[in-house]
Amino acid sequence: MQIFYVLLCIAGAALPLSQFVPWLSAHGLNVPLLLQQATSSQIASFAWADVLISGIVVAVFLVAEGRKLAMRHLWLPLSCLMVGPSLALPLFLLLRERHLAAMAPNNSFKPTPLRGAA
């Protein structure tokens, strides 16, 4: 799964930034223009509302799950929300996977046998 999460991190950073960086180089950090263009149609508003709600959900999940597992360096995936949830979530899941693997006594998952099983 870790390789899959790394690939999603790459895609989650490359795809949004491939659209934003050319816009930024053409217009600079013109926040009013950015907001005007982001809400210029109902479909654009729909997409940005979805990203905003997803970002909030990801942030809450990162903090709650990270604290529950006593993970360190939660600032890293939280800061990646600046790129978007498409980077922050797979990065957190990668870090979570590594954290859980490091916590395992022998680094392997062994399900408990069912009662009555031979």
Secondary structure, DSSP 8 states (H G I E B T S, - for coil): -HHHHHHHHHHHHHHHHHHHHHHHHHH-S-HHHHHHHHTSSHHHHHHHHHHHHHHHHHHHHHHHHHHHTT-S-THHHHHGGGT-HHHHHHHHHHHHHHHHHHHSSSSS------TT--
